[in-house]
């Protein structure tokens, strides 16, 4: 009898990386919206956007990287 090789597929490892990229893109959009709101002097909108940025984990990268 030939040896049997078992294979268990891993759960989509790419999904984690894609979700990180999508989250990073969403973070960039929120930061841009925050900059626009601050430029216009809209404190209420700025506060809401800051909370959303914190919920996403904030910006863990240094600027320009």
N, C-alpha and C positions, 0 to 999 in steps of 0.2 A: 504494500500500500504506500502511495506517495505521501510525503509529508504535506500537511495542509497549512497554508499560510492564511492567517486571519488579518483582515484589514478593517479598521474602524476609521471612518472619515471624520475629520475634525470639523467642527462647526465653522462655517465660512470665516476664515481668518482675515480675509480681505475686508469684510464688513466693518471691523473695528477701525482699520486704517481709514476707510472711506468716511466713517462717521466722524473721525477726528478731523479730516480735511473739511467736511461739510460744517462742522462746528467752528473751525477756524475761519471759514468763509463767512459764516453768520456773525462771528465776533467782529470781523473786519467791517461788515455792514453796519453793525450797531455802533462801533467806534466812529465811523464816518458820520452816522446820523447824530451822534453825540456832539461831534465837532460842529456840525451845522447848527444844532440847537443852541450850543453855547455861543456861537457867533451871532445868532439872532437874539440872544439874551433870554431864551425861553427856559427858565429855571425848572418849571414843572416837568417839561419834557426831558430835560437833562437828568433829573432825578430818576425818572422812570427808566431811561436808557442805562444809567449807571447800575440800577438794580438788575436789569436784564444781563448786563455784562458780567456782573458778579455771579449771577445764577449759572452762566456758562463757564465759570471758572476764572474769569479775568484773562488778561493777556499774560501768558507764561513766557513768551518770547521777548527778547530785547528788541527795541525799535530798530527797524532796518534789517532784521535777520530773516 
